[in-house]
């Protein structure tokens, strides 16, 4: 399908200028130190714009400080979230969840378990603790979720829901809740039993069901659910149930938890809750099955990090973190006002004493999908863009000289591809794409993740079959297949280097020499690395690789093209949010690294050569808040703004006060670009193109 150009007009009418000023205040934290414009284009799949709260929906009661409400309905966007417990979406997927709600898109959240715990709905140190009631506590958690979603959508936490029982494809029943005032918002409760332990041995759990330790997992119905009878599911029935829900709600974008969170290096325990991990694997299996069906829209997928986000540098600015905390306080029923009129309680009092969790409301992290190197120029001047849709590689092409039209997507054969591909142009002009692929299976020995690559048969030719480059991991049991998305660079001699963070948080590499053969995976050291590494080649043909720790950035460099990568070396850079992007420095000497300041979203950059800083760290004055890496090319900068829409600015303004333009769609993953403009994926599963301003 062609992708339409997002046009800009040189000036805005008076009302639009007012909206622009209000948006700038929201995005820059009340300090109008930069310049923001709104894009007035209506490009393919555009889904959201910035406007004062409540525009297009009638008056709303303000619930908390936060992003302004976005007025444009987006019928072509349908988001489904699949999580293990009530509150996983609020802790680990917000503010993305709230942004989807404000955009007017269809949003369905699916909860695998009831989260019944020990059945005691009380603060941890409450002097009077009620008797255990698992059905009652499950109901209280449901009430808290309904209140939180209602408040995000309407401004009132008591906005009513319609609760019904629906049959599932797995042979049981689920509860479906629809928000009466905003019926595009729905909650689905599968009400399976939870593990009751973060990493303890609990055979009757999603973990035990996935690995074949139990034949079926029983339900735990909430006290007020319209589901009338108990039931149980086998592994296949859980997958069938999720596949049926995907078929019913037809998502263009799916949010899910991290199926490979790793293990604690000292104790060997899971780094995340076992329900999160195995719930995500059930979601993967259902998505793989759903991807083989016909007559549905294309869909993208995003994985979210869970418990580990609390130990890493915070990614959200204070205003966004405050709005997220407010939503958690609503869910936790902090004020204990019984406005739901339910004897079970109106929220989860277990978290009321610490509604922010362990730093969870101050961050959001994608487990993968942060590459900005997914747009490449062909030898004839045309462009290629790559993403993952339906678990397969999606390819778009923009012929040379075609100013406005991209053709695609074409989905290449081969499924199981994870989000977050990267691409390079080889010395002979062919383009190669790299990513990771998940092999599904029940027992841990059958589940795994490996690096794969495909390349053109000739410059401008078709892409060949996928080739496996394996993995540095021994098996899934050792580290839950916790490898990063790959980073790739080609040096001046034509040597291709693939870089990967392994489950022990070290940098590993595999190289292909001039003879076309790949060497073995080898460790480059580093330790305590988090997130995805990045790599680029400088003007002299030397490869530079970077990976973040909790306190700084480490680098590995070639002293000469064709030489080994030496390192790790401490760059001396300050703490970052770990979302890095790198490109050759504008002066042709060394590289430029982009990153964000923790707990602010502010954009920073620094130039390095030979592993050492060659310029001071520069912070962009007037930059838009947000999270994630900096994309774009030589002509433009592109970032995800605080409200989730794409923000672009001419790269030449990086040394002054950037003039930011806000697009009208919610971004998926990270933007990529070249000198001509910026490409970004939207939640509609479509490619959006913003041409560089001339």
Secondary structure as GFF3:
##gff-version 3
##sequence-region A 1 694
A	DSSP	alpha_helix	14	27	.	.	.	ID=ss1
A	DSSP	beta_strand	35	38	.	.	.	ID=ss2
A	DSSP	beta_strand	78	83	.	.	.	ID=ss3
A	DSSP	alpha_helix	88	92	.	.	.	ID=ss4
A	DSSP	alpha_helix	96	103	.	.	.	ID=ss5
A	DSSP	beta_strand	106	113	.	.	.	ID=ss6
A	DSSP	alpha_helix	134	154	.	.	.	ID=ss7
A	DSSP	beta_strand	161	167	.	.	.	ID=ss8
A	DSSP	beta_strand	173	179	.	.	.	ID=ss9
A	DSSP	beta_strand	185	192	.	.	.	ID=ss10
A	DSSP	alpha_helix	206	210	.	.	.	ID=ss11
A	DSSP	beta_strand	217	218	.	.	.	ID=ss12
A	DSSP	beta_strand	232	233	.	.	.	ID=ss13
A	DSSP	alpha_helix	235	249	.	.	.	ID=ss14
A	DSSP	beta_strand	253	257	.	.	.	ID=ss15
A	DSSP	alpha_helix	274	290	.	.	.	ID=ss16
A	DSSP	beta_strand	300	304	.	.	.	ID=ss17
A	DSSP	three_ten_helix	307	311	.	.	.	ID=ss18
A	DSSP	alpha_helix	318	332	.	.	.	ID=ss19
A	DSSP	three_ten_helix	349	354	.	.	.	ID=ss20
A	DSSP	three_ten_helix	360	362	.	.	.	ID=ss21
A	DSSP	beta_strand	375	377	.	.	.	ID=ss22
A	DSSP	beta_strand	383	389	.	.	.	ID=ss23
A	DSSP	beta_strand	392	398	.	.	.	ID=ss24
A	DSSP	beta_strand	407	411	.	.	.	ID=ss25
A	DSSP	beta_strand	422	425	.	.	.	ID=ss26
A	DSSP	beta_strand	431	439	.	.	.	ID=ss27
A	DSSP	three_ten_helix	444	446	.	.	.	ID=ss28
A	DSSP	beta_strand	448	455	.	.	.	ID=ss29
A	DSSP	beta_strand	467	470	.	.	.	ID=ss30
A	DSSP	alpha_helix	476	479	.	.	.	ID=ss31
A	DSSP	beta_strand	487	490	.	.	.	ID=ss32
A	DSSP	beta_strand	496	501	.	.	.	ID=ss33
A	DSSP	beta_strand	507	512	.	.	.	ID=ss34
A	DSSP	beta_strand	522	525	.	.	.	ID=ss35
A	DSSP	beta_strand	530	537	.	.	.	ID=ss36
A	DSSP	beta_strand	543	548	.	.	.	ID=ss37
A	DSSP	beta_strand	553	558	.	.	.	ID=ss38
A	DSSP	beta_strand	565	570	.	.	.	ID=ss39
A	DSSP	beta_strand	581	584	.	.	.	ID=ss40
A	DSSP	beta_strand	591	596	.	.	.	ID=ss41
A	DSSP	beta_strand	603	609	.	.	.	ID=ss42
A	DSSP	beta_strand	612	613	.	.	.	ID=ss43
A	DSSP	beta_strand	618	619	.	.	.	ID=ss44
A	DSSP	beta_strand	631	632	.	.	.	ID=ss45
A	DSSP	beta_strand	636	640	.	.	.	ID=ss46
A	DSSP	beta_strand	645	650	.	.	.	ID=ss47
A	DSSP	three_ten_helix	651	655	.	.	.	ID=ss48
A	DSSP	beta_strand	659	674	.	.	.	ID=ss49
A	DSSP	beta_strand	677	682	.	.	.	ID=ss50
A	DSSP	beta_strand	687	691	.	.	.	ID=ss51
###
